[in-house]
């Protein structure tokens, strides 16, 4: 659970909603922009976050590393959803 003051958010639902938003944003970018470099920005940013979190997971020890590996997994899921957005754009 994520705790924001008095609001509790389930982590799996939060990642699901964020992934859907990133996939829709990626589809929007693919249809509206003509240059591939701008279309790759969300994928590159989320992959960079994944690599950063994995590196931090190996640097830190204990429960901190578990948290960083969890964040790496979440950002990898978001990267995969950007790939799904690319696939939707290719199909349509």
N, C-alpha and C positions, 0 to 999 in steps of 0.2 A: 504494500500500500504506500502511496505517496501522500504525505501530509502537508497541506498548505493551510496553516492556521487551523480553523475548525472544519476544513474540507478534506475529506479522504477520497482519494482517487485510486481505483484498482489499476495496477501497473499494466496488466495485459490489455485492458480496454484502452488505456492511454496510448500504448504502443500501436495498437490496432488502428485507432483514429489517426494518429500521427502518420502511420504508414499509408493509409488511404489518402490523406491529404497530400503527401509527397508524391504518390503515384498520379493523382489528378493534376498536381502542379507540373509534373514532368510531361504528361500528355499535353497540357496547355502550352508548355514551352516548345514542345516538338511541333505542334501545329502552327504556332504564331511566329517562331523564329526560323530564319533560313540558314544561319551559320551553325555548324555542328559544335563549334567551340562553346557557344552560349548554351546549347542544349546539354552539354556535359557538366555544367557547373554544379547542379545538385548532386550528381553522382560522384563527382570528384570531392566535394565537400564531405559527403557522408562516408566515403571510403577513407578520406584523410582522418576523420574522427575515429573510424574503426581501427585504423593503424595506430593512432595516438593512444586510444584506450587499451589496446593490446600491449603496447610498449609500457604504458604505466602499470598494467597488470603484472608484467614481469619485473618491473623495478621495485614496486612495493610488495610487502609481504603481509600475511594475515588476512583479516577480513577486508582490508583496503583493496587487495588484489582481486578478491571475489567481486567487489563492487565494480571495479574497472572492467573485469571480464564480462560482467552482466551488461554494463553500458556498451561494451564492444559488440555483444550479441544483439542488443537493441538497435544500434546504428547499422549493423550488418543487415538486419531485417529491413530497415528503411532503405538501404542501398538496393536490396533485392526488389523492393517495391518500385524504386526508380527504374530498375530494369524491366519490371512488368509494364511500367508506363511506356517505355521504349517499344516493347513488344506490341502493346495496344496500338501505338502510332504506326508501326510497320503493317499491322494487319488491316487497319482502317485506311 
